Amino acid sequence: MKKILGILAFLVTYSSFCLAQDKLIDRVVATVGNSHVLQSDLEMQYNQYLANKGTPDVKFKCYILQQLLTSKLLAQQAVIDSVQVTDSEIDDNLNDRIRRSIQHFGGKDRLEEFLNRSILQHKEEMRPLVAEQLKGDKMQRQLVSKIDVTPQEVKKYFLSLNPDSLPYFNTEIEYAQLVIDPVMTKEEKEQFRTKAEGYRTQIINGSDFGTIARLYSDDPGSAPYGGELPFTTREGWVKEFSAQAFKLKAGEISPVFESQFGFHFLQVLERRGEEVSVRHILVKTKPTASALSRAKAKIDSLYDQIVAKKITFNQAASFYSDDKETKYNGGVVTNMEDRSTLIPVDHLDDVSVFNAIDPLKVNEVSKSILYTDRQSGESSYRIYYLKSRIPPHKASLDQDFAKIKEAARQDKVNRTLSEWFETRRETTYIDINPEYMNCDELKIWTKNTK
């Protein structure tokens, strides 16, 4: 049953596409309780697998059918336990799927050509399936939300492992960071506002909005599509953007406004209930040489105070760091995989970070470096503090307790889910088309079912 535990990761990651053909002779390929899995459901998932560059393999349909069965079993329990999903949750999920699909296919028109229907039609067809998947997802989270492990359980789990198969960990470090962002004055920002105002004026004077967006917008997600964004609720954007989008009528163009991303202006394309579709142009603010110089001077001053022991690194990060993720923890960086503070050196997100930390001895602080985020392109100055360094070693309970605890918890989660599925499988009517009974993945579903 462990193979079916990946259900929601697959179904939520891959949005289901309708077949790009006009006619499909549908049929029931499986029944779970009072729900049916249709051939079209199976083909939609397989089509998406192929669309994401999967290797053609009809046997993969066995895996897909297994996951559809699991989804329906979870969704049925969600109904019994009154687990609900809101229209807003469904809309947000659908919009995210459509947004990623448009990017994958290289434009709205190409996506609609593949679907052989409009995006609006596709979203309505997808809505029941998405609602069911989200209910199943929420049901699964509810089943395991309170699972934890005691130190005794962690030790028992570790001792049950084969000593010869214990994992080997590379060098790990604990480190903290202090981040200073360059801050521009109103005067320094004016050049970017002026540029945005110039693009807006061109459009007001008759230039095509989509063309200007493709040529000049700094938003890589929407610029290739003429600045268009899919239908989104008020909560889907930063407040400054939503304030403009939801007060204008269709066709109206907003004034230039500022958000954390830079200077925008937008045009409302269509309003539909609590959702709106817009297109926009973004001019990102890029720190001037003067702003960078001020940031470097500030962080170098903090470095001097730390080295002179006038203030601790923890205090400096707590008081002055611009990184909200770490400043309230004294700058200490957390491993997002197991929530510990130990970071494998080969997981450091940038070579510049590695180069700054690697030469340090424990309790030393690095000189400032200019760091540029690879995703956002935003720059900041940083200094690092090396708290500890653990050499390469085989897993041990003393050094790797947090990792072993998470592994023990996940093992308990898997066993809990497996037991739950086995109980429901035995008490739920399940029927699978004989065509798929040769699938190894599906044999467990009809074994001794009532």
C-alpha positions, 0 to 999 in steps of 0.5 A, a space after each residue: 500500500 505504500 505505493 499509493 501514498 504519493 497520490 496527492 503529490 501526483 494529482 496536485 502537481 499535474 493538472 488534468 487536461 481534456 483530450 484534444 479530440 471531439 469525440 470520446 466513447 466513455 466508460 467506467 473503468 473502476 468503481 470505488 464505493 459510490 464513485 466511478 472512474 471514467 476512461 476519460 479521467 484516466 486518459 486526461 491524466 495520461 495526456 498530462 503525463 505525456 504533455 510533461 515529456 513523459 515517455 509513452 508507456 501504457 503501463 503507466 496508466 496502471 499507476 494513474 488508475 491506482 492514484 485515482 482510486 486513492 483520491 476517490 477513497 480519500 474524498 469519500 471519507 472527507 464527505 463523511 468527516 465533513 471536510 470542506 474546501 471553499 470556492 476560493 481554494 478551488 479557484 486558486 488551485 485552478 488559476 495556478 494550474 492554468 497559469 503554469 499550463 500557459 507558461 508550459 505551452 508558450 501562450 494562451 492560444 496554444 493551450 486552447 489549441 491543445 485542449 480544443 476548447 476555451 480555457 473557461 470551458 476547461 476550468 468548468 470541466 476541471 472544477 469537480 475533479 479539482 474539488 475532489 482532489 483538494 478534499 482528498 488532500 485535506 483529508 490526508 493532512 487531517 489523518 496525519 496532522 497530529 502524528 508525532 514521535 517521542 524520543 523513545 520512538 526515535 531511538 527504537 526506530 534508529 535501532 531497528 535500522 540495518 547498521 550496514 545501510 545507515 546513510 552517510 552524511 556529507 559535511 554539515 554546518 550551522 550558520 547565521 546570516 545578516 542581510 542589508 537591502 539597499 534602500 533607495 530614496 524617493 528621488 532615486 526611484 523617480 527614474 523608474 516611475 518616469 519610465 513606467 509613466 512613459 510606457 503608459 503614455 504610449 498606450 494611452 496615445 494608441 500603442 498596443 498594450 500587449 506589444 509594449 508589455 512584450 517589449 518592455 515589462 520586467 515581469 518574466 511570467 506575463 511579459 511573453 503573453 502581453 502582460 496577461 494574468 489569469 483570473 485571480 481573487 483579491 487575495 491572489 495579489 499584493 494589496 497595492 495590485 489588488 486595490 487597482 485591479 478591483 476598483 476599475 471597470 473592464 477596459 480601464 487603465 490604472 495610474 502608475 503605482 508602486 508595490 514591493 516589485 517596482 512600478 506597475 500599471 494595469 488594465 482590467 480585461 474582464 470581471 467575473 464575480 470575485 475574480 478579475 483578469 488583467 494585464 500589466 506592465 512592470 518596471 522593476 526598481 534596480 538599486 542605484 550605485 549610491 543605494 548599494 554603497 549605503 548598504 555596504 557601509 551599513 553592513 561593514 559598520 556592523 561587521 566592525 562592531 561584531 568583530 570588536 565584540 561591541 555587539 553579538 552577531 545574534 543581536 546584530 541580526 535580530 536588530 538590523 537584518 532585513 531578512 524576515 525569515 531569519 532575523 527573529 531567530 538571530 539570523 540562524 538559517 533553517 534546513 527546510 527539509 527537516 526543520 533543523 539548523 544543520 545545512 549540508 554544504 552541498 545544499 547551499 543555494 549559491 556558490 558565493 555563499 559557499 565561498 564566503 562560509 567555507 574558509 571560516 573557522 567556527 565562531 568566525 564572521 565573514 566579510 560582506 559580500 554582494 549577493 544576488 538572488 537567482 530567482 528574483 534578481 534582487 541584490 543585498 549585502 550579507 555577512 555570515 557567522 559559522 556556528 558549527 561544522 560537522 565533518 562527513 560521517 555515518 548517521 548517528 543518533 547523537 549528531 543527527 537526531 533531528 533527521 532521524 526524528 523526521 524519518 521516524 515520524 514519516 515512517 509512522 505517517 506511512 504506517 498510519 496511512 497504510 493501515 487506514 487505506 487497508 481498513 477502508 479498502 476491506 470495507 468499501 465496494 471496489 470493482 475494476 475493469 478486467 482489462 486492468 486486473 493484470 496491473 500489479 499496482 491494482 491487485 491489492 485493491 480487490 484482494 478480499 474486498 467485501 
